[in-house]
Amino acid sequence: MSIKQNIQNIKSSISEEVTLVAVSKTKPISDLMEAYNAGQRIFGENKIQEMSDKYEQMPKDIEWHMIGHVQRNKVKYMAEFVSLIHGVDSFKLLKEINKQAVKNDRTIDCLLQIKIAEEDSKFGMSIEDASTLLQSDEFSELKNVNIIGVMGMATFTDDMTQVENEFNYLKSSFENLKTQNSELKVISMGMSGDYQLAIQCGSTMIRVGSSIFGARNYQ
């Protein structure tokens, strides 16, 4: 199956309300351009340097999403162009994004990463922390970041009941936070193996890599 065919298949299986982020990390620009030529305009990367290199070389109507864990000292390298940062898991990080956004005369959209998995390795804040953040005076002073929703990563498991529970938890967390901040509209959850389930649970944005580009080669 070609990359183009894969994208068409996924898009035909999801509603227009769901945004498809093509997760292109580790993939060569030729693969990304194949997706681009098939109409894909939103790409997700998990390393800022790699995303920055691709941004330089590719058409400028692409939306770049940072989907990986973000180190504060690297924010400056993407502040000029990033469209959405999925993995905001602390106020300190948000403050740094705001600072770099100011320098670039931009407002940067962000998602709060909520910890929904039981695994220790997954980053994210508790729903309580997210709620406190959104209501804090410090947050209201950050004029160059826009929190537009939440993101979560389910446990890496074949137990789909557990995954479904975690997705439902993110959805209810979103509804809770929305009562404090009516601007929230995005629920980013679901990847190649479980995006259909994620959409049933309320996802509005899915992050799909291997189902578009094939298995990843980590060398």
Contacts in CASP RR format, 6 or more apart in sequence:
PFRMAT RR
TARGET T0000
AUTHOR 0000-0000-0000
METHOD contacts of the structure
MODEL  1
MSIKQNIQNIKSSISEEVTLVAVSKTKPISDLMEAYNAGQRIFGENKIQE
MSDKYEQMPKDIEWHMIGHVQRNKVKYMAEFVSLIHGVDSFKLLKEINKQ
AVKNDRTIDCLLQIKIAEEDSKFGMSIEDASTLLQSDEFSELKNVNIIGV
MGMATFTDDMTQVENEFNYLKSSFENLKTQNSELKVISMGMSGDYQLAIQ
CGSTMIRVGSSIFGARNYQ
1 9 0 8 1.000
2 34 0 8 1.000
3 31 0 8 1.000
3 34 0 8 1.000
3 35 0 8 1.000
3 38 0 8 1.000
3 212 0 8 1.000
3 213 0 8 1.000
4 34 0 8 1.000
4 35 0 8 1.000
4 37 0 8 1.000
4 38 0 8 1.000
6 211 0 8 1.000
6 212 0 8 1.000
6 213 0 8 1.000
6 214 0 8 1.000
7 20 0 8 1.000
7 22 0 8 1.000
7 35 0 8 1.000
7 38 0 8 1.000
7 39 0 8 1.000
7 40 0 8 1.000
7 212 0 8 1.000
8 38 0 8 1.000
10 20 0 8 1.000
10 195 0 8 1.000
10 208 0 8 1.000
10 211 0 8 1.000
10 212 0 8 1.000
11 20 0 8 1.000
13 196 0 8 1.000
14 20 0 8 1.000
14 195 0 8 1.000
14 199 0 8 1.000
14 206 0 8 1.000
15 199 0 8 1.000
17 204 0 8 1.000
18 199 0 8 1.000
18 203 0 8 1.000
18 204 0 8 1.000
18 205 0 8 1.000
18 206 0 8 1.000
19 42 0 8 1.000
19 186 0 8 1.000
19 204 0 8 1.000
19 205 0 8 1.000
19 206 0 8 1.000
20 40 0 8 1.000
20 42 0 8 1.000
20 206 0 8 1.000
20 208 0 8 1.000
21 42 0 8 1.000
21 43 0 8 1.000
21 44 0 8 1.000
21 65 0 8 1.000
21 67 0 8 1.000
21 188 0 8 1.000
21 205 0 8 1.000
21 206 0 8 1.000
21 207 0 8 1.000
21 208 0 8 1.000
22 32 0 8 1.000
22 35 0 8 1.000
22 40 0 8 1.000
22 42 0 8 1.000
22 43 0 8 1.000
22 44 0 8 1.000
22 208 0 8 1.000
22 209 0 8 1.000
22 212 0 8 1.000
22 213 0 8 1.000
23 43 0 8 1.000
23 44 0 8 1.000
23 45 0 8 1.000
23 46 0 8 1.000
23 67 0 8 1.000
23 191 0 8 1.000
23 207 0 8 1.000
23 208 0 8 1.000
23 209 0 8 1.000
23 212 0 8 1.000
23 213 0 8 1.000
24 31 0 8 1.000
24 32 0 8 1.000
24 35 0 8 1.000
24 43 0 8 1.000
24 44 0 8 1.000
24 45 0 8 1.000
24 54 0 8 1.000
24 209 0 8 1.000
24 213 0 8 1.000
25 44 0 8 1.000
25 45 0 8 1.000
25 46 0 8 1.000
25 47 0 8 1.000
25 50 0 8 1.000
25 216 0 8 1.000
26 50 0 8 1.000
26 216 0 8 1.000
26 217 0 8 1.000
26 218 0 8 1.000
27 213 0 8 1.000
27 216 0 8 1.000
29 54 0 8 1.000
29 57 0 8 1.000
29 58 0 8 1.000
31 213 0 8 1.000
32 43 0 8 1.000
32 54 0 8 1.000
32 58 0 8 1.000
33 58 0 8 1.000
35 43 0 8 1.000
35 212 0 8 1.000
35 213 0 8 1.000
36 58 0 8 1.000
36 59 0 8 1.000
36 62 0 8 1.000
40 212 0 8 1.000
41 61 0 8 1.000
41 62 0 8 1.000
41 63 0 8 1.000
42 62 0 8 1.000
42 63 0 8 1.000
42 65 0 8 1.000
42 83 0 8 1.000
43 54 0 8 1.000
43 62 0 8 1.000
43 63 0 8 1.000
43 64 0 8 1.000
43 65 0 8 1.000
44 51 0 8 1.000
44 64 0 8 1.000
44 65 0 8 1.000
44 66 0 8 1.000
44 67 0 8 1.000
44 207 0 8 1.000
45 51 0 8 1.000
45 54 0 8 1.000
45 64 0 8 1.000
45 65 0 8 1.000
45 66 0 8 1.000
45 67 0 8 1.000
45 68 0 8 1.000
46 66 0 8 1.000
46 67 0 8 1.000
46 68 0 8 1.000
46 69 0 8 1.000
47 68 0 8 1.000
48 66 0 8 1.000
48 70 0 8 1.000
48 74 0 8 1.000
48 75 0 8 1.000
48 77 0 8 1.000
48 78 0 8 1.000
49 74 0 8 1.000
49 77 0 8 1.000
51 64 0 8 1.000
51 66 0 8 1.000
51 78 0 8 1.000
51 82 0 8 1.000
52 77 0 8 1.000
52 78 0 8 1.000
52 81 0 8 1.000
54 64 0 8 1.000
55 62 0 8 1.000
55 64 0 8 1.000
55 81 0 8 1.000
63 83 0 8 1.000
63 84 0 8 1.000
64 78 0 8 1.000
64 81 0 8 1.000
64 82 0 8 1.000
64 83 0 8 1.000
65 82 0 8 1.000
65 83 0 8 1.000
65 84 0 8 1.000
65 85 0 8 1.000
65 86 0 8 1.000
66 78 0 8 1.000
66 82 0 8 1.000
66 84 0 8 1.000
66 85 0 8 1.000
66 86 0 8 1.000
66 87 0 8 1.000
67 86 0 8 1.000
67 87 0 8 1.000
67 151 0 8 1.000
67 207 0 8 1.000
68 86 0 8 1.000
68 87 0 8 1.000
69 87 0 8 1.000
69 89 0 8 1.000
69 123 0 8 1.000
70 85 0 8 1.000
70 87 0 8 1.000
70 88 0 8 1.000
70 93 0 8 1.000
72 92 0 8 1.000
72 93 0 8 1.000
72 96 0 8 1.000
75 93 0 8 1.000
75 96 0 8 1.000
75 97 0 8 1.000
75 100 0 8 1.000
76 100 0 8 1.000
76 103 0 8 1.000
79 97 0 8 1.000
79 100 0 8 1.000
79 101 0 8 1.000
79 103 0 8 1.000
79 104 0 8 1.000
79 106 0 8 1.000
79 108 0 8 1.000
80 104 0 8 1.000
80 106 0 8 1.000
82 108 0 8 1.000
83 109 0 8 1.000
84 109 0 8 1.000
84 110 0 8 1.000
84 111 0 8 1.000
84 148 0 8 1.000
85 97 0 8 1.000
85 108 0 8 1.000
85 109 0 8 1.000
85 110 0 8 1.000
85 111 0 8 1.000
86 111 0 8 1.000
86 113 0 8 1.000
86 151 0 8 1.000
86 188 0 8 1.000
86 207 0 8 1.000
87 110 0 8 1.000
87 111 0 8 1.000
87 112 0 8 1.000
87 113 0 8 1.000
87 123 0 8 1.000
87 124 0 8 1.000
87 151 0 8 1.000
88 94 0 8 1.000
88 97 0 8 1.000
88 110 0 8 1.000
88 111 0 8 1.000
88 112 0 8 1.000
88 113 0 8 1.000
88 147 0 8 1.000
89 112 0 8 1.000
89 113 0 8 1.000
89 115 0 8 1.000
89 123 0 8 1.000
89 124 0 8 1.000
89 125 0 8 1.000
90 125 0 8 1.000
91 133 0 8 1.000
91 136 0 8 1.000
91 138 0 8 1.000
91 139 0 8 1.000
94 110 0 8 1.000
94 133 0 8 1.000
94 139 0 8 1.000
94 142 0 8 1.000
94 145 0 8 1.000
95 138 0 8 1.000
95 142 0 8 1.000
97 108 0 8 1.000
97 110 0 8 1.000
97 145 0 8 1.000
98 108 0 8 1.000
98 142 0 8 1.000
98 143 0 8 1.000
98 144 0 8 1.000
98 145 0 8 1.000
100 108 0 8 1.000
101 107 0 8 1.000
101 108 0 8 1.000
101 144 0 8 1.000
101 145 0 8 1.000
102 143 0 8 1.000
102 144 0 8 1.000
106 144 0 8 1.000
107 143 0 8 1.000
107 144 0 8 1.000
107 145 0 8 1.000
107 146 0 8 1.000
108 144 0 8 1.000
108 145 0 8 1.000
108 146 0 8 1.000
109 145 0 8 1.000
109 146 0 8 1.000
109 148 0 8 1.000
110 145 0 8 1.000
110 146 0 8 1.000
110 147 0 8 1.000
110 148 0 8 1.000
111 147 0 8 1.000
111 148 0 8 1.000
111 149 0 8 1.000
111 150 0 8 1.000
111 151 0 8 1.000
111 186 0 8 1.000
111 188 0 8 1.000
112 125 0 8 1.000
112 130 0 8 1.000
112 133 0 8 1.000
112 147 0 8 1.000
112 149 0 8 1.000
112 150 0 8 1.000
112 151 0 8 1.000
112 177 0 8 1.000
113 123 0 8 1.000
113 124 0 8 1.000
113 125 0 8 1.000
113 150 0 8 1.000
113 151 0 8 1.000
113 152 0 8 1.000
113 153 0 8 1.000
114 124 0 8 1.000
114 125 0 8 1.000
114 126 0 8 1.000
114 127 0 8 1.000
114 130 0 8 1.000
114 150 0 8 1.000
114 151 0 8 1.000
114 152 0 8 1.000
114 170 0 8 1.000
114 173 0 8 1.000
115 122 0 8 1.000
115 123 0 8 1.000
115 124 0 8 1.000
115 125 0 8 1.000
115 126 0 8 1.000
115 152 0 8 1.000
116 122 0 8 1.000
116 152 0 8 1.000
116 153 0 8 1.000
116 154 0 8 1.000
116 166 0 8 1.000
116 167 0 8 1.000
116 169 0 8 1.000
116 170 0 8 1.000
116 173 0 8 1.000
116 189 0 8 1.000
117 152 0 8 1.000
117 153 0 8 1.000
117 154 0 8 1.000
117 155 0 8 1.000
117 156 0 8 1.000
117 166 0 8 1.000
118 155 0 8 1.000
118 162 0 8 1.000
119 155 0 8 1.000
119 156 0 8 1.000
122 153 0 8 1.000
122 155 0 8 1.000
124 152 0 8 1.000
125 133 0 8 1.000
127 173 0 8 1.000
127 176 0 8 1.000
127 177 0 8 1.000
130 150 0 8 1.000
130 173 0 8 1.000
130 177 0 8 1.000
131 176 0 8 1.000
131 177 0 8 1.000
131 180 0 8 1.000
133 139 0 8 1.000
134 147 0 8 1.000
134 177 0 8 1.000
134 180 0 8 1.000
134 181 0 8 1.000
135 180 0 8 1.000
146 183 0 8 1.000
147 181 0 8 1.000
147 183 0 8 1.000
147 184 0 8 1.000
148 183 0 8 1.000
148 184 0 8 1.000
148 185 0 8 1.000
148 186 0 8 1.000
149 174 0 8 1.000
149 177 0 8 1.000
149 184 0 8 1.000
149 185 0 8 1.000
149 186 0 8 1.000
149 187 0 8 1.000
149 188 0 8 1.000
150 170 0 8 1.000
150 173 0 8 1.000
150 174 0 8 1.000
150 177 0 8 1.000
150 184 0 8 1.000
150 186 0 8 1.000
150 187 0 8 1.000
150 188 0 8 1.000
151 186 0 8 1.000
151 187 0 8 1.000
151 188 0 8 1.000
151 189 0 8 1.000
152 170 0 8 1.000
152 188 0 8 1.000
152 189 0 8 1.000
153 189 0 8 1.000
154 162 0 8 1.000
154 163 0 8 1.000
154 166 0 8 1.000
154 167 0 8 1.000
154 189 0 8 1.000
154 190 0 8 1.000
154 194 0 8 1.000
154 198 0 8 1.000
155 162 0 8 1.000
155 163 0 8 1.000
155 166 0 8 1.000
157 163 0 8 1.000
160 194 0 8 1.000
160 197 0 8 1.000
163 194 0 8 1.000
163 197 0 8 1.000
164 197 0 8 1.000
164 201 0 8 1.000
167 189 0 8 1.000
167 190 0 8 1.000
167 194 0 8 1.000
167 197 0 8 1.000
167 198 0 8 1.000
167 201 0 8 1.000
167 202 0 8 1.000
167 203 0 8 1.000
168 201 0 8 1.000
170 187 0 8 1.000
170 189 0 8 1.000
170 201 0 8 1.000
171 187 0 8 1.000
171 201 0 8 1.000
171 202 0 8 1.000
174 184 0 8 1.000
174 187 0 8 1.000
177 184 0 8 1.000
178 184 0 8 1.000
185 204 0 8 1.000
186 204 0 8 1.000
186 205 0 8 1.000
187 202 0 8 1.000
187 203 0 8 1.000
187 204 0 8 1.000
187 205 0 8 1.000
188 203 0 8 1.000
188 204 0 8 1.000
188 205 0 8 1.000
188 206 0 8 1.000
188 207 0 8 1.000
189 198 0 8 1.000
189 201 0 8 1.000
189 203 0 8 1.000
189 205 0 8 1.000
189 206 0 8 1.000
190 197 0 8 1.000
190 198 0 8 1.000
190 199 0 8 1.000
190 203 0 8 1.000
190 206 0 8 1.000
190 207 0 8 1.000
191 198 0 8 1.000
191 206 0 8 1.000
191 207 0 8 1.000
191 208 0 8 1.000
191 209 0 8 1.000
192 208 0 8 1.000
192 209 0 8 1.000
192 210 0 8 1.000
192 211 0 8 1.000
193 211 0 8 1.000
195 203 0 8 1.000
195 206 0 8 1.000
195 208 0 8 1.000
198 206 0 8 1.000
199 206 0 8 1.000
209 216 0 8 1.000
210 216 0 8 1.000
END
